[in-house]
């Protein structure tokens, strides 16, 4: 079981196509055809962008697809080095002024810096239509090499760096997601189906440490599956902090979310972390389904502590990290909400490839076709 726990910390996905075939539904029939699906995607997209900006006081802004390698802006996703970005050399003027570029894996770090670029005062923020490439994913039913997210970030004051502030932020996001579900069903009534219950109005908050106490012998994904049987929508707090079994709930990079700050659970127990993920139970795939990852961001002090814990203090020489340490960019809160994942869930799709266009191996396309699942190409 210890080996299972260690293997479960990073590198999402199932792992082989025999297992993918087993988990895909056997009685699947899309509720929307291909043309209706495209209309619904853009209807949901517009609703979520409009209402995220309204609820969190954000404005839509441009976001990079490419960042400079030496900037330190790219999101490394975890801290074990297992998922590296696509890198390439830009010759520029006959290699006199070249640039080493990277395709973003997410805009997590860039958007905190961008708060200053766009002049966001406390309480103001930005939202992006972020596109990325994550080449090291195993491509299954809800993991793709192409990633799209609503990557948002907001400037906060020092007194906002509390668990209550993070919970209030998550509740506002949840209101938008459940509202988008109702909006989609109003536009496309066939999405209202007894087989697929709607999301609950309230989301349940639990610390990763509390979930481990409930299921001490289970690896992370199995713990999440178990808790979602009781609460179909959960916001897990404190992802990245090392738990009592010696492992974090999941690997988390040390230089954006604050997972080290001490907090207290609702029952009064000491806990850690001002960050977390939103997970739901997917009634089509009958599996755990992650929609969002984010949190209140590190301060100069918590950045140094987390980098020390993860043996990454060398990163302090990178421009992004220097900007945090020197208080050149604002304190902030933010998250990435998966567009494909959210659309897949709300439009009752069995595969993320039904709402996003990317590359898939032939074996996966063949497996899906046998299940009446037709991925876009």
N, C-alpha and C positions, 0 to 999 in steps of 0.2 A: 504493500500500500504506500510506503514511503516513496518508492520509485515512481508510482503513479502520481503522487502529489507533486514531485519535482517536475515530471514531464508535463504536468498540467498548468504550469505557471506562465508559459508564453507560447507563441505560435498557435493561434486559434485554428480551428478546423477539426475535421473528423480523422483524416489521416490516410484513408484508402477508399477506393471506389466500390469495393464490395460492401463496406459499411454504409457508404452513401446510398447505394441501391436499397439497402435494408431500411433506412430511415425515411426515405421519400414515401409519401402517401401512395396507397394502391388504388384508391377510389377517387382520385382528383379530377375535378371538372372546373375549369376557370369560370368565374362568375361574370367576367368581362371578356369580350373578344379583343383582338389586337388593336383595333382602331379605338374602341371604347377605353382600353387601358391607357393609350397615349393621352387621350383627353383627360382621363382621371388623374394621371400623373401630374399634369400641369395645373389642374384644378387644386389638387392637394398641395403642390409646391407653392402656388401663389398664396393659398390660405395660410400655410405655416410661416412663410417669410413675412407676410403682412402682420400676422398676429404675434410672432416672436418679437418683431420690432416694436409693436404696440405694448406688449406686456413687460418687456425688459428695457424699453427706451433705447432701441438700437437704430442704426441706419445702415442700409445696404451699401457695401463698398467693394471695390475691385480687390482681387487677391492673387498672389503670384502662383504660377504653376512651377516655376523654376526659382531656386535660391542659390546663392553662392556658397560653396562648400565651407569656406573658412569663416562664414558668418556665424555658424552655430545655430542658425534659425531652423534647420530641418528637425522634424519630429522623429526621434529614434524609437518611439512606440513603447519600448521597454528598456531594460538596463542590462540585458545579457548579450547584446550584440547579434541576436539571431535574425533580425530583420533590417537589412541595410537598404538605403535608397538607391535608385538608378542614378549613376554618376556619369558625366561626360565632359570632354574637353572642348571648349569653344576657342578655335584658333584666333578669331578676331582679325586684326590687321597683320596678316602673315606671321602670326604668333608673337608679335611685339608686345601686345597687351592682351594676353589670353585670360580666359576666365575658366575656373573649374566649377561647373554647374552641377546641381542635383535637382531631380524632380521631387517635389514635396511629397512626403508621406502623410502629412496633415499640416495645417497652418497654426498649430497650437502656439508656437513661440513667436512666429512672425506677427500674429495679430495683437499680442501684448505690446510689442514695439510699435505697431501701427496705431495704437490708441494715441500715442504722442504725435505721430505723423498727421492724424486726422483731427487733432486738437480736442479730444474727448475729455470733458471735465468729469468730476465725480458724479456718478449716476448716469453718465452717457456711455454709449458703446457702439460697436460695429457688428454687422452680420455679413457673412460671405457665402457665396455659392462656390464652395471649395471643391476642386477636382484634384485627385492624387493618384499615384501608382504605388502599390505595395506588392513588389514582385515575389516576396518570400511567403506569401500565404499559400496554403493548400486550398485549391479551388473546389469548393463544395456547394451546398445549396444556399448559403448566406455569406460566403467569403469570395471576394472577387479581387483580381489584380487591379482593377479600376475601382476607385473609391470616390464617392461624392458625399459631402457633408454640408450641413449648415454649421459652419465654424463661426462662433460668435465670441465676443469678449467685451467686458464692461469695466470701466474705471471705478474703483471703490475707495472708500476712506479706511484708515486703520481700524476704526471701531466696527467696520463691516466684516472684519475677518473672524466671523463666528459661525458655529454650526447652525444656529438659527437662521442666519442670513442665507447660508447655502441651502437649507431646507426650503425656505421661502422661495428661493430662485427655482428650485426643482419643481415645486408646486405650480409655479407659473408656467413652466415648460410643459408640465403634465396637462395643465388646462388647455394649452394649445394643441397638444397631440390628441387628446380626447375630443376636442372641438373639431379637429380635422377629420376624425373618424365620422362624426355626425354630419359634417359638411359633405364628405364623399358619399355617404348614404342618401343624403337629400338629393344630390346631383345624379346618383346612380342607385336607385332603390333596390336593385337586385343584390347589392352588397349587404343589405340587411338580411341575414340568414341565420336560422336557428342553430345550424351546425357550428357557427362561429360566433360565440358570445362577444359582445362589445367589451372594451376595456373598462375596468372599474373607475368610478369617479375619483376615488382617493388612492394615492400610492402609499405603500408601506415603507417606512424607513427602518433599516437595520444596519448595525455595524458589522463589518466582516468578522470581527471577533465574536459577536453574538451568534452569527451563523455557524462559526466553527464550534462553539459550545454546543449547539443543537445537533451537529453532525460531525463529531470529532474524527471519525474514521474515514470520511469520504473525501476524495479529491475535490478541487474547486468546482469544476463543472457539475459534478454530481451533487455537491452541496447546493448549488444554484438551482438545479432541477428539483431537488427535494423541497426547498423553501418556496418555489413557485407553485407547488401543488397546494400549499396553504394560502399563499398570497399571490395572485396572478400578476401583480405589478409591484416590483420592489426596487427601492433606491438603496443600493449597498454603499455604506460609508466606510472610508478608511482603507481604500485599496492601495497597496504598496507597503504598508507597515508590516513588519514581521510579526506574525501571530504566535500564539503559545505553542503551536506544533513545530515552530522553527522556520515556517515558510510564510511569505506574504500571500494574501488571497489570490493575487495575480501580480506579475511583474508590472511595475509602473516606473516610467522615467523619473529621474531624481530632480529634474530642473524645470518642471512646470507646476504640476499639482502639489499642494502641501498635504503630505500624508503623515507628517511627523508630529504636528501640533497636538498637544494633549486636549482631549475633550471628555465629556461625561455622557453616558447613555441615559435614556429616559428612566431606566431603573436605578441610576445613580452609580453605575460602575465606571471606573476610569477606562477611557478608550483613546484612540488616536485618529487623526485625519480630518481634513476639511474638504474632502473630495468624494467622488463616488460615481457609480454607473447606474443607469436605469435598465432593468431587465424585465421582460414580460414573458408570459406563457403564450406560445404561438399555437393556436388551435388547429391550424392547417398542418404544420409540420410535427406537432406534438413534441416540441422541443423548447428549451430556453432560447430567448431571442433578445440580444442586446441592442438597445436603441441609442444610448447616449453614454459618453464618458466625459468627465470634466471635474471642475472644482475651483476652490479659491486657490490662487497661485502663490508660489513661494515668495518670501521676503528675502533680503540679503542673508539674514541669520538662518532661516530654515533651508535656504538653498545650500549654504555651506555645510549644514548638518547632514542633509540628505546626500550630498555629493561625497562627504566623508564616509557615511555608512555604506555607500556603494562603490567606494574606491575610485571615484571619478573626479578628484579635486583638480586634476589637470585641466578640466573643462573651464575653470575659472579664468583662464587666459583668453577664452573666446569672446568676441564682441558682444554677443547676446548676454552672456553670463556677467561680463563686466558691467553692462548697462544696468543689470539688476542690482549688483553689489554697490554700484555708485549712485543708486537711486535716480538713474537717468530716465527710467520708464516707470509708469504708474503701477501702484498696486491694482490687482484686477481679479475678476472672476470670469470663467468662461467654460465652454464645453463644445464638443463636436457631436452633432446629432446626425446619424446616418440617414441620408436621403433615400437610398435604395432600400435599406432595411425598413424604414418607416413606411414607404410606399408599398413594399412587399406585404407588410403586415396589414395595413389599412385596406388594400385592394384585394386581400385574401388570395395571395399568390403563394405557390409552393416553392418557388425558386427566385432568387434575386435577379437572375438573368431574364426574367419575364418583364422586369421594369428598367433594366439598364443594359446597354449594349457594350460588350467587351469580348475578349477572347476566352474560349473554353476548349479543353481537350476533347477530342472526338469521343473518347470513352465516356465522358460525362454527358455529352449531348446524346449519345446512344442510350445511356441509362435513363435520362430524362424522357426521351421520346417514348420509351416503353411504358412510362408512367403517365403519358398524356401531358407532359410538361414540355413546352416548346420555348427554348431560350432565344432571345433576340440576337441577331448577328449583323 
